Structure formats: C-alpha cells, structure tokens
Amino acid sequence: MSAWAKKSEVKPGDTLVADGGFTCIEAGARLIVERRCYSSELYVRCALGSHSLDGHLNEASEYVGFTLAGTQA
C-alpha cells in the first residue's frame, strides 16, 4: 500500500485519491483539495457535500484513506 498523504504536503488544488473505506466517496475517486473560506480547514467534496480532511489525521500527520495523485504504487 502507498503511504498516506502527509498534511505538510497537501494544499488546496492538489488531487487526492480515496481508498475504499468511505461511505460517501467512491473507491479510487480523484478529489480536488479545497480550503474553507472562513478557516484553514481543508476538505474534499463527497456525496454528502464535503468531507473534512482533519478528521483523518493520524499520529504521523497523515490523512488516512487518502494518497496524493501520482504517488500510488
């Protein structure tokens, strides 16, 4: 498995690829990272509207379930 996307490497406009662990995002979906206009929160669009990336940070500051496009094995 590829390494998860690191918080320090992800910025608005980047493309993330979702794994199969989401109920509101299709496995393999390519998603554009966006930033909320009223905060520094990053998110991607999903079937329910938006999906905050902060809720997927692990202890290593990686977004579990997401890889940066072009970094998959």
C-alpha positions in Angstrom: 0.0 0.0 0.0 1.2 3.5 -0.7 1.9 5.9 2.0 -1.0 8.2 3.1 -0.9 11.8 2.0 1.1 13.9 4.6 -0.5 17.0 6.0 2.6 19.0 5.3 2.4 18.1 1.6 -1.3 18.7 0.9 -2.5 22.1 -0.2 -5.6 23.5 -1.9 -5.7 22.5 -5.6 -3.9 19.2 -5.0 -5.6 15.9 -6.1 -6.1 13.2 -3.6 -7.2 9.6 -4.4 -9.6 7.9 -1.9 -9.2 4.3 -0.8 -12.3 2.1 -0.4 -13.0 3.0 3.3 -15.6 5.7 2.8 -19.3 5.5 2.5 -19.7 8.9 0.8 -16.7 8.7 -1.5 -16.2 6.0 -4.2 -13.0 3.9 -4.0 -10.4 5.3 -6.3 -12.2 8.7 -6.7 -9.9 11.6 -7.6 -10.7 14.6 -5.4 -9.5 18.2 -5.5 -8.5 19.6 -2.2 -10.3 22.8 -1.2 -10.0 25.2 1.7 -12.9 26.7 3.6 -13.1 30.4 3.1 -13.6 31.1 6.8 -10.8 28.9 8.2 -7.7 27.0 7.2 -9.7 23.7 7.1 -9.0 21.5 4.1 -11.7 19.3 2.6 -12.8 17.4 -0.5 -16.3 17.1 -2.0 -18.2 14.0 -1.3 -21.7 12.6 -1.9 -22.9 14.3 1.3 -21.4 17.7 0.4 -17.9 18.0 1.9 -15.5 15.8 3.8 -13.1 17.4 6.2 -9.6 16.1 6.0 -8.7 16.9 9.6 -10.8 14.0 10.8 -8.5 11.6 9.1 -5.2 12.7 10.5 -3.2 10.0 12.3 -0.4 10.4 14.9 2.1 10.8 12.0 0.1 13.8 10.5 -1.1 11.7 7.5 -4.5 11.7 6.0 -5.6 8.1 6.5 -7.6 6.9 3.4 -6.1 9.4 1.0 -3.0 9.3 -1.2 -1.7 12.1 -3.4 -2.4 11.5 -7.0 0.6 10.2 -8.8 2.0 8.5 -5.7 0.1 5.2 -5.8 2.1 2.0 -6.1 
